[in-house]
């Protein structure tokens, strides 16, 4: 069976690998000149022996689908787990709220360690800390998320942890991820999923995420599949003979290519643009899906910004104009990056936000004062080099009863499937769920054609 896959991110490559190893004729088309999608990496300097992700990434010890695939690819020894310090910035201080407690190292991390960290968080009254700790512990053990999708995280958290704890601990997270426009709309099942799957041990791949992506490309090709980079699909349509659907035709540059089935792993907006035959309820669901874009300004510094903090959640606003700060080399040794101290300034923004039009230099000038808030000694001359990455489709916005709003993997167009991060709900987008949905859509295609 001839199967075309649009998009060489982890979802598309996983689906391609699963189908190619079953003997199908697989071709993966990628518009960019590199594979990996939002998980792709780059080598910023000849002195680097690892590639660095465009956007900060890590895996959790609970990412069973991803770890299982790495095992199957024969690369378990390249999987690296560490326990870096993750923190919250509040009124000029850094608090390690999501890191292990040293004197409880004999106990598994969640939920005990997280609850104790919250209890130690002095900026809010003790009774609010107690409520927040108990609620956090509850969310890491509850299994049934369905009732939680019927209420917003904004409403549920305010009611359970109280107004003071919500405004300091949870509202900043929601605003940072979804902006003022959407943070009150996100359902509580999304928040539950983030806490439920979170582990203190965070994983990466030897050589960087791009090394994992390259291995996956290699395995697709070893099984007879083709991965074509720089191959932009212009449209997808059916070919018919006397009313019988014969296959799917891809518009590829100036040529057309026929397949028995096609899996599209593009954003909902792109899916609508390249598949004019989609209509009715399915197309309406695609149009109804909303998402935030992502920006990452990556800095190579000559000095470290903090002593130990890897991931710092920030209350985005006038004081600090971006939502997250990640000092990558407090997690992965800077010896892999020629001695550079690597820092990400990250933000989630509406896809039409003005910042997406800013140059790297303009955004750097905007963000520099925020770095001084983290370290008052910081100065512009610490920055040896910088890079800017943009992604308009990065963070789906899951609203109340989102499970009823998700389009099925199988589209109404015969022979056409869709698999994106908008469909991995209730889980948050990530490599583990890219692997899971890639495998799931591959199974559906095999059963159907």
Secondary structure by P-SEA (a helix, b strand, c coil): cbbbbccccaaaaaaaaaaaaaccbbbbbbcccccccccccccccccccbbbbcccccccccaaaaaaaaaaacccccbbbbbbbbbccccccccccccccccccccccccaaaaaaaaacccccaaaaaaaaaaaaaaaccccaaaaaaccaaaaaaaaccaaaaacccaaaaaaaccccccccccaaaaaaaaaacccbbbbccccaaaaaaaaaaaaaaabbbbbccccccbbbbbbccccccbbbbbcccbbbbbcbbbbcccaaaaaaaccccccaaaaaaaaccbbbbbbbcccccccccccccbbbcccccccccccccccccccccccccccbbbbbccccccccccccccaaaaaaaaaaaaaaacccccccccccbbbbbbcccbbbbcccccccccccccccccbbbbcccccccccccaaaaaaaaaaaaaaaaacc
